[in-house]
Amino acid sequence: MLPQAERLRRASAFQRAYQERRVISSPQLSLYVIPRQGAAGKQTGAWRPLTGFVVSKKVSKSACKRNRLKRQVRDAYRHLREQVYSGKKAHYRLNQWYILVFTIHSQALTSTYDQIARAVESCLIRADKRFGRSPFEKETVKKRPKDDHDVNRKASLPREMDNGQV
């Protein structure tokens, strides 16, 4: 079981994860991620991502089967999380994420626990490669280049045109 501080519960947070459209998929599950704002690439042990698990009724009408799938994915994530924070797999950098939402597909019904665990691990690796930041990347605000096409700036006019001379 995940600690209460790491559980994602608010519907608005789930909706935000879906709207951001940062998703990685495998046959068994999809992983929606929202990167953490601020020092995302730094290895600070204080931050842990909020994590949620979703199984639709389209996957199975039986609540028992849906709950079993959620337990399996939650347990696979928990084992991987423990390895990351103990230092065995520190290269995954879970602390760069603000929200992780695992959406479980119907193919997970026929998958073994090992296949589900590999799917969780591969989705986290692919999310890090695609959406993650380098731990050496500086946190800087990128300034927009000054150009004449910016509507908020006065266009630079030739000196003759300023005086009314053409």
Rosetta constraint file for C-alpha pairs under 8 A:
AtomPair CA 1 CA 74 HARMONIC 7.44 0.50
AtomPair CA 1 CA 75 HARMONIC 7.34 0.50
AtomPair CA 1 CA 78 HARMONIC 7.42 0.50
AtomPair CA 2 CA 6 HARMONIC 6.46 0.50
AtomPair CA 2 CA 7 HARMONIC 6.65 0.50
AtomPair CA 2 CA 74 HARMONIC 7.91 0.50
AtomPair CA 2 CA 78 HARMONIC 6.88 0.50
AtomPair CA 3 CA 7 HARMONIC 6.81 0.50
AtomPair CA 5 CA 50 HARMONIC 7.56 0.50
AtomPair CA 6 CA 48 HARMONIC 6.46 0.50
AtomPair CA 6 CA 49 HARMONIC 6.15 0.50
AtomPair CA 6 CA 50 HARMONIC 4.57 0.50
AtomPair CA 6 CA 51 HARMONIC 6.06 0.50
AtomPair CA 7 CA 50 HARMONIC 5.34 0.50
AtomPair CA 7 CA 51 HARMONIC 5.21 0.50
AtomPair CA 7 CA 52 HARMONIC 6.20 0.50
AtomPair CA 8 CA 13 HARMONIC 7.46 0.50
AtomPair CA 8 CA 14 HARMONIC 7.85 0.50
AtomPair CA 8 CA 50 HARMONIC 5.09 0.50
AtomPair CA 8 CA 51 HARMONIC 5.04 0.50
AtomPair CA 8 CA 52 HARMONIC 4.86 0.50
AtomPair CA 8 CA 99 HARMONIC 7.68 0.50
AtomPair CA 9 CA 13 HARMONIC 7.67 0.50
AtomPair CA 9 CA 52 HARMONIC 7.16 0.50
AtomPair CA 10 CA 14 HARMONIC 6.76 0.50
AtomPair CA 11 CA 15 HARMONIC 6.22 0.50
AtomPair CA 12 CA 16 HARMONIC 6.09 0.50
AtomPair CA 13 CA 17 HARMONIC 6.28 0.50
AtomPair CA 13 CA 99 HARMONIC 7.93 0.50
AtomPair CA 14 CA 18 HARMONIC 6.38 0.50
AtomPair CA 14 CA 52 HARMONIC 7.86 0.50
AtomPair CA 14 CA 101 HARMONIC 7.20 0.50
AtomPair CA 15 CA 19 HARMONIC 6.10 0.50
AtomPair CA 16 CA 20 HARMONIC 6.12 0.50
AtomPair CA 17 CA 21 HARMONIC 6.92 0.50
AtomPair CA 17 CA 22 HARMONIC 7.63 0.50
AtomPair CA 17 CA 32 HARMONIC 6.01 0.50
AtomPair CA 17 CA 33 HARMONIC 6.37 0.50
AtomPair CA 17 CA 34 HARMONIC 6.23 0.50
AtomPair CA 17 CA 99 HARMONIC 7.21 0.50
AtomPair CA 17 CA 100 HARMONIC 7.91 0.50
AtomPair CA 17 CA 101 HARMONIC 7.20 0.50
AtomPair CA 18 CA 22 HARMONIC 7.81 0.50
AtomPair CA 18 CA 32 HARMONIC 6.74 0.50
AtomPair CA 20 CA 34 HARMONIC 7.28 0.50
AtomPair CA 21 CA 32 HARMONIC 7.13 0.50
AtomPair CA 22 CA 32 HARMONIC 5.63 0.50
AtomPair CA 22 CA 33 HARMONIC 5.68 0.50
AtomPair CA 22 CA 34 HARMONIC 7.04 0.50
AtomPair CA 22 CA 131 HARMONIC 7.41 0.50
AtomPair CA 23 CA 30 HARMONIC 6.64 0.50
AtomPair CA 23 CA 31 HARMONIC 5.47 0.50
AtomPair CA 23 CA 32 HARMONIC 4.44 0.50
AtomPair CA 23 CA 33 HARMONIC 6.45 0.50
AtomPair CA 23 CA 127 HARMONIC 7.64 0.50
AtomPair CA 24 CA 30 HARMONIC 5.60 0.50
AtomPair CA 24 CA 31 HARMONIC 5.16 0.50
AtomPair CA 24 CA 32 HARMONIC 6.61 0.50
AtomPair CA 24 CA 123 HARMONIC 5.97 0.50
AtomPair CA 24 CA 126 HARMONIC 6.98 0.50
AtomPair CA 24 CA 127 HARMONIC 6.21 0.50
AtomPair CA 25 CA 29 HARMONIC 6.01 0.50
AtomPair CA 25 CA 30 HARMONIC 4.13 0.50
AtomPair CA 25 CA 31 HARMONIC 6.23 0.50
AtomPair CA 25 CA 123 HARMONIC 6.75 0.50
AtomPair CA 26 CA 30 HARMONIC 6.03 0.50
AtomPair CA 26 CA 119 HARMONIC 6.38 0.50
AtomPair CA 26 CA 123 HARMONIC 7.04 0.50
AtomPair CA 27 CA 105 HARMONIC 7.09 0.50
AtomPair CA 27 CA 107 HARMONIC 6.32 0.50
AtomPair CA 27 CA 108 HARMONIC 7.62 0.50
AtomPair CA 27 CA 119 HARMONIC 7.99 0.50
AtomPair CA 28 CA 104 HARMONIC 6.19 0.50
AtomPair CA 28 CA 105 HARMONIC 5.22 0.50
AtomPair CA 28 CA 106 HARMONIC 7.01 0.50
AtomPair CA 28 CA 107 HARMONIC 5.25 0.50
AtomPair CA 28 CA 108 HARMONIC 4.60 0.50
AtomPair CA 28 CA 111 HARMONIC 7.57 0.50
AtomPair CA 28 CA 116 HARMONIC 6.63 0.50
AtomPair CA 28 CA 119 HARMONIC 6.71 0.50
AtomPair CA 29 CA 102 HARMONIC 6.61 0.50
AtomPair CA 29 CA 103 HARMONIC 5.52 0.50
AtomPair CA 29 CA 104 HARMONIC 4.29 0.50
AtomPair CA 29 CA 105 HARMONIC 5.12 0.50
AtomPair CA 29 CA 108 HARMONIC 7.29 0.50
AtomPair CA 29 CA 119 HARMONIC 7.18 0.50
AtomPair CA 29 CA 120 HARMONIC 7.68 0.50
AtomPair CA 30 CA 102 HARMONIC 5.77 0.50
AtomPair CA 30 CA 103 HARMONIC 5.07 0.50
AtomPair CA 30 CA 104 HARMONIC 6.41 0.50
AtomPair CA 30 CA 105 HARMONIC 7.53 0.50
AtomPair CA 30 CA 123 HARMONIC 7.54 0.50
AtomPair CA 31 CA 100 HARMONIC 6.77 0.50
AtomPair CA 31 CA 101 HARMONIC 5.65 0.50
AtomPair CA 31 CA 102 HARMONIC 4.70 0.50
AtomPair CA 31 CA 103 HARMONIC 6.31 0.50
AtomPair CA 31 CA 123 HARMONIC 6.46 0.50
AtomPair CA 31 CA 124 HARMONIC 7.72 0.50
AtomPair CA 31 CA 127 HARMONIC 7.98 0.50
AtomPair CA 32 CA 99 HARMONIC 7.91 0.50
AtomPair CA 32 CA 100 HARMONIC 5.81 0.50
AtomPair CA 32 CA 101 HARMONIC 5.02 0.50
AtomPair CA 32 CA 102 HARMONIC 6.52 0.50
AtomPair CA 32 CA 103 HARMONIC 7.82 0.50
AtomPair CA 33 CA 97 HARMONIC 6.82 0.50
AtomPair CA 33 CA 98 HARMONIC 7.59 0.50
AtomPair CA 33 CA 99 HARMONIC 5.65 0.50
AtomPair CA 33 CA 100 HARMONIC 4.82 0.50
AtomPair CA 33 CA 101 HARMONIC 6.53 0.50
AtomPair CA 33 CA 127 HARMONIC 7.54 0.50
AtomPair CA 34 CA 97 HARMONIC 5.96 0.50
AtomPair CA 34 CA 98 HARMONIC 5.55 0.50
AtomPair CA 34 CA 99 HARMONIC 5.12 0.50
AtomPair CA 34 CA 100 HARMONIC 6.80 0.50
AtomPair CA 35 CA 40 HARMONIC 7.22 0.50
AtomPair CA 35 CA 96 HARMONIC 6.12 0.50
AtomPair CA 35 CA 97 HARMONIC 4.41 0.50
AtomPair CA 35 CA 98 HARMONIC 5.30 0.50
AtomPair CA 35 CA 99 HARMONIC 7.10 0.50
AtomPair CA 35 CA 131 HARMONIC 7.62 0.50
AtomPair CA 35 CA 132 HARMONIC 7.17 0.50
AtomPair CA 36 CA 40 HARMONIC 5.47 0.50
AtomPair CA 36 CA 96 HARMONIC 5.57 0.50
AtomPair CA 36 CA 97 HARMONIC 4.88 0.50
AtomPair CA 36 CA 98 HARMONIC 4.38 0.50
AtomPair CA 36 CA 99 HARMONIC 7.80 0.50
AtomPair CA 37 CA 98 HARMONIC 7.74 0.50
AtomPair CA 38 CA 139 HARMONIC 7.08 0.50
AtomPair CA 39 CA 96 HARMONIC 7.90 0.50
AtomPair CA 39 CA 139 HARMONIC 6.70 0.50
AtomPair CA 40 CA 95 HARMONIC 7.19 0.50
AtomPair CA 40 CA 96 HARMONIC 4.45 0.50
AtomPair CA 40 CA 97 HARMONIC 7.29 0.50
AtomPair CA 40 CA 133 HARMONIC 7.05 0.50
AtomPair CA 40 CA 135 HARMONIC 7.86 0.50
AtomPair CA 41 CA 93 HARMONIC 7.65 0.50
AtomPair CA 41 CA 95 HARMONIC 7.92 0.50
AtomPair CA 41 CA 96 HARMONIC 5.67 0.50
AtomPair CA 41 CA 132 HARMONIC 7.92 0.50
AtomPair CA 41 CA 133 HARMONIC 5.68 0.50
AtomPair CA 41 CA 134 HARMONIC 5.89 0.50
AtomPair CA 41 CA 135 HARMONIC 4.15 0.50
AtomPair CA 41 CA 136 HARMONIC 7.08 0.50
AtomPair CA 41 CA 137 HARMONIC 7.09 0.50
AtomPair CA 42 CA 96 HARMONIC 7.54 0.50
AtomPair CA 42 CA 135 HARMONIC 5.58 0.50
AtomPair CA 42 CA 136 HARMONIC 7.89 0.50
AtomPair CA 43 CA 93 HARMONIC 7.15 0.50
AtomPair CA 43 CA 95 HARMONIC 7.09 0.50
AtomPair CA 43 CA 135 HARMONIC 7.66 0.50
AtomPair CA 44 CA 95 HARMONIC 7.27 0.50
AtomPair CA 45 CA 85 HARMONIC 7.75 0.50
AtomPair CA 45 CA 95 HARMONIC 7.49 0.50
AtomPair CA 47 CA 95 HARMONIC 5.69 0.50
AtomPair CA 48 CA 94 HARMONIC 7.21 0.50
AtomPair CA 48 CA 95 HARMONIC 5.39 0.50
AtomPair CA 48 CA 97 HARMONIC 7.93 0.50
AtomPair CA 48 CA 98 HARMONIC 7.79 0.50
AtomPair CA 49 CA 94 HARMONIC 6.96 0.50
AtomPair CA 49 CA 95 HARMONIC 6.10 0.50
AtomPair CA 49 CA 96 HARMONIC 7.75 0.50
AtomPair CA 49 CA 97 HARMONIC 5.53 0.50
AtomPair CA 49 CA 98 HARMONIC 4.89 0.50
AtomPair CA 49 CA 99 HARMONIC 5.51 0.50
AtomPair CA 49 CA 100 HARMONIC 6.77 0.50
AtomPair CA 50 CA 98 HARMONIC 6.15 0.50
AtomPair CA 50 CA 99 HARMONIC 4.82 0.50
AtomPair CA 50 CA 100 HARMONIC 6.20 0.50
AtomPair CA 51 CA 99 HARMONIC 5.88 0.50
AtomPair CA 51 CA 100 HARMONIC 4.72 0.50
AtomPair CA 51 CA 101 HARMONIC 5.76 0.50
AtomPair CA 51 CA 102 HARMONIC 7.79 0.50
AtomPair CA 52 CA 99 HARMONIC 7.98 0.50
AtomPair CA 52 CA 100 HARMONIC 6.33 0.50
AtomPair CA 52 CA 101 HARMONIC 4.70 0.50
AtomPair CA 52 CA 102 HARMONIC 6.21 0.50
AtomPair CA 53 CA 70 HARMONIC 6.33 0.50
AtomPair CA 53 CA 73 HARMONIC 7.86 0.50
AtomPair CA 53 CA 74 HARMONIC 7.29 0.50
AtomPair CA 53 CA 101 HARMONIC 5.78 0.50
AtomPair CA 53 CA 102 HARMONIC 4.80 0.50
AtomPair CA 53 CA 103 HARMONIC 6.04 0.50
AtomPair CA 53 CA 104 HARMONIC 7.56 0.50
AtomPair CA 54 CA 70 HARMONIC 7.23 0.50
AtomPair CA 54 CA 101 HARMONIC 7.37 0.50
AtomPair CA 54 CA 102 HARMONIC 6.15 0.50
AtomPair CA 54 CA 103 HARMONIC 4.75 0.50
AtomPair CA 54 CA 104 HARMONIC 6.17 0.50
AtomPair CA 55 CA 59 HARMONIC 6.75 0.50
AtomPair CA 55 CA 66 HARMONIC 6.02 0.50
AtomPair CA 55 CA 69 HARMONIC 7.71 0.50
AtomPair CA 55 CA 70 HARMONIC 6.99 0.50
AtomPair CA 55 CA 103 HARMONIC 6.05 0.50
AtomPair CA 55 CA 104 HARMONIC 5.23 0.50
AtomPair CA 55 CA 105 HARMONIC 7.22 0.50
AtomPair CA 56 CA 60 HARMONIC 7.35 0.50
AtomPair CA 56 CA 66 HARMONIC 7.81 0.50
AtomPair CA 56 CA 104 HARMONIC 7.67 0.50
AtomPair CA 57 CA 61 HARMONIC 5.27 0.50
AtomPair CA 57 CA 62 HARMONIC 7.87 0.50
AtomPair CA 57 CA 66 HARMONIC 7.78 0.50
AtomPair CA 58 CA 106 HARMONIC 7.81 0.50
AtomPair CA 59 CA 66 HARMONIC 7.48 0.50
AtomPair CA 59 CA 105 HARMONIC 6.30 0.50
AtomPair CA 59 CA 106 HARMONIC 4.62 0.50
AtomPair CA 60 CA 65 HARMONIC 6.66 0.50
AtomPair CA 60 CA 66 HARMONIC 6.33 0.50
AtomPair CA 60 CA 106 HARMONIC 7.41 0.50
AtomPair CA 61 CA 66 HARMONIC 7.90 0.50
AtomPair CA 62 CA 66 HARMONIC 6.46 0.50
AtomPair CA 63 CA 67 HARMONIC 5.98 0.50
AtomPair CA 64 CA 68 HARMONIC 6.17 0.50
AtomPair CA 65 CA 69 HARMONIC 6.29 0.50
AtomPair CA 65 CA 109 HARMONIC 7.78 0.50
AtomPair CA 66 CA 70 HARMONIC 6.32 0.50
AtomPair CA 67 CA 71 HARMONIC 6.10 0.50
AtomPair CA 68 CA 72 HARMONIC 6.21 0.50
AtomPair CA 69 CA 73 HARMONIC 6.25 0.50
AtomPair CA 69 CA 104 HARMONIC 7.58 0.50
AtomPair CA 69 CA 108 HARMONIC 7.15 0.50
AtomPair CA 69 CA 109 HARMONIC 7.07 0.50
AtomPair CA 70 CA 74 HARMONIC 5.86 0.50
AtomPair CA 70 CA 104 HARMONIC 7.71 0.50
AtomPair CA 71 CA 75 HARMONIC 5.92 0.50
AtomPair CA 72 CA 76 HARMONIC 6.17 0.50
AtomPair CA 72 CA 113 HARMONIC 6.60 0.50
AtomPair CA 72 CA 116 HARMONIC 7.50 0.50
AtomPair CA 73 CA 77 HARMONIC 6.14 0.50
AtomPair CA 73 CA 116 HARMONIC 6.57 0.50
AtomPair CA 73 CA 117 HARMONIC 7.02 0.50
AtomPair CA 73 CA 120 HARMONIC 7.32 0.50
AtomPair CA 74 CA 78 HARMONIC 6.00 0.50
AtomPair CA 75 CA 79 HARMONIC 6.17 0.50
AtomPair CA 76 CA 80 HARMONIC 6.32 0.50
AtomPair CA 76 CA 113 HARMONIC 7.92 0.50
AtomPair CA 76 CA 116 HARMONIC 7.27 0.50
AtomPair CA 76 CA 117 HARMONIC 4.94 0.50
AtomPair CA 76 CA 120 HARMONIC 6.99 0.50
AtomPair CA 77 CA 81 HARMONIC 5.91 0.50
AtomPair CA 77 CA 117 HARMONIC 7.37 0.50
AtomPair CA 77 CA 120 HARMONIC 6.61 0.50
AtomPair CA 77 CA 121 HARMONIC 7.83 0.50
AtomPair CA 78 CA 82 HARMONIC 6.14 0.50
AtomPair CA 79 CA 83 HARMONIC 6.38 0.50
AtomPair CA 80 CA 84 HARMONIC 6.22 0.50
AtomPair CA 80 CA 121 HARMONIC 7.35 0.50
AtomPair CA 81 CA 85 HARMONIC 6.24 0.50
AtomPair CA 81 CA 94 HARMONIC 7.78 0.50
AtomPair CA 82 CA 86 HARMONIC 5.94 0.50
AtomPair CA 83 CA 87 HARMONIC 6.28 0.50
AtomPair CA 83 CA 88 HARMONIC 5.21 0.50
AtomPair CA 83 CA 89 HARMONIC 5.59 0.50
AtomPair CA 83 CA 90 HARMONIC 7.63 0.50
AtomPair CA 84 CA 88 HARMONIC 5.86 0.50
AtomPair CA 84 CA 89 HARMONIC 4.46 0.50
AtomPair CA 84 CA 90 HARMONIC 4.71 0.50
AtomPair CA 84 CA 91 HARMONIC 7.54 0.50
AtomPair CA 84 CA 92 HARMONIC 6.72 0.50
AtomPair CA 84 CA 93 HARMONIC 7.56 0.50
AtomPair CA 84 CA 94 HARMONIC 7.63 0.50
AtomPair CA 85 CA 89 HARMONIC 7.67 0.50
AtomPair CA 85 CA 90 HARMONIC 6.66 0.50
AtomPair CA 86 CA 90 HARMONIC 7.74 0.50
AtomPair CA 92 CA 124 HARMONIC 7.42 0.50
AtomPair CA 92 CA 125 HARMONIC 6.69 0.50
AtomPair CA 92 CA 128 HARMONIC 7.30 0.50
AtomPair CA 93 CA 128 HARMONIC 7.92 0.50
AtomPair CA 96 CA 132 HARMONIC 7.22 0.50
AtomPair CA 96 CA 133 HARMONIC 7.76 0.50
AtomPair CA 104 CA 108 HARMONIC 6.88 0.50
AtomPair CA 107 CA 111 HARMONIC 6.58 0.50
AtomPair CA 108 CA 112 HARMONIC 7.79 0.50
AtomPair CA 108 CA 116 HARMONIC 6.94 0.50
AtomPair CA 111 CA 115 HARMONIC 6.01 0.50
AtomPair CA 111 CA 116 HARMONIC 6.62 0.50
AtomPair CA 112 CA 116 HARMONIC 6.40 0.50
AtomPair CA 113 CA 117 HARMONIC 6.09 0.50
AtomPair CA 114 CA 118 HARMONIC 6.15 0.50
AtomPair CA 115 CA 119 HARMONIC 6.15 0.50
AtomPair CA 116 CA 120 HARMONIC 6.23 0.50
AtomPair CA 117 CA 121 HARMONIC 6.26 0.50
AtomPair CA 118 CA 122 HARMONIC 5.99 0.50
AtomPair CA 119 CA 123 HARMONIC 6.03 0.50
AtomPair CA 120 CA 124 HARMONIC 6.32 0.50
AtomPair CA 121 CA 125 HARMONIC 6.27 0.50
AtomPair CA 122 CA 126 HARMONIC 6.06 0.50
AtomPair CA 123 CA 127 HARMONIC 5.96 0.50
AtomPair CA 124 CA 128 HARMONIC 6.17 0.50
AtomPair CA 125 CA 129 HARMONIC 6.37 0.50
AtomPair CA 126 CA 130 HARMONIC 6.01 0.50
AtomPair CA 127 CA 131 HARMONIC 5.49 0.50
AtomPair CA 127 CA 132 HARMONIC 6.55 0.50
AtomPair CA 128 CA 132 HARMONIC 4.27 0.50
AtomPair CA 128 CA 133 HARMONIC 7.37 0.50
AtomPair CA 133 CA 137 HARMONIC 6.81 0.50
AtomPair CA 146 CA 150 HARMONIC 7.50 0.50
AtomPair CA 148 CA 153 HARMONIC 7.46 0.50
AtomPair CA 148 CA 154 HARMONIC 7.73 0.50
AtomPair CA 148 CA 155 HARMONIC 5.31 0.50
AtomPair CA 148 CA 156 HARMONIC 6.66 0.50
AtomPair CA 149 CA 155 HARMONIC 7.55 0.50
AtomPair CA 157 CA 161 HARMONIC 6.41 0.50
AtomPair CA 157 CA 162 HARMONIC 6.66 0.50
AtomPair CA 158 CA 162 HARMONIC 6.73 0.50
AtomPair CA 159 CA 163 HARMONIC 6.80 0.50
AtomPair CA 160 CA 164 HARMONIC 6.60 0.50
AtomPair CA 160 CA 165 HARMONIC 5.11 0.50
AtomPair CA 160 CA 166 HARMONIC 6.01 0.50
AtomPair CA 161 CA 165 HARMONIC 5.49 0.50
AtomPair CA 161 CA 166 HARMONIC 5.86 0.50
